[in-house]
Amino acid sequence: MEGVVALDRINLSIAPGELLTLLGPSGSGKSTLLNSASGMTLPTSGAVLMDGRDVTDIAPRERNLGMVFQNCAPLPHMTVFDNIAFPLRIRRFAKCDVERAVMAMLDLVRLRDFAQRKPKELSGGQ
């Protein structure tokens, strides 16, 4: 859509380990911002900087970011634990580090007891 400015001079400071939630009305640029930061969408002008480094032309897989999509689709053949562990295993994290990180996330969202369940065995809220 020509003539529409989706993002204009956005500046976020997010500390290591900090979680970020974007809230706003439909069409306010939340998805565009996340897609630009993750590398899924390239800006038509300007640059994407992380820690002062221009990452605009860096591939998404090399940006070391995680993003939970609105239409979350866990892999149905994997357990909750394995779905969470998947991106860490792809990046070849040590097995003990994967275990520790996954369990920390499960504790954070109070789902430790559901680690070995498949997605179809969870309620919508879980």
PyMOL commands that set and color helices and strands:
alter all, ss='L'
color gray80, all
select helices_A, chain A and resi 30-38+60-62+80-90+95-108+112-114+119-121
alter helices_A, ss='H'
color red, helices_A
select strands_A, chain A and resi 49-50+53-54
alter strands_A, ss='S'
color yellow, strands_A
deselect
rebuild
show_as cartoon
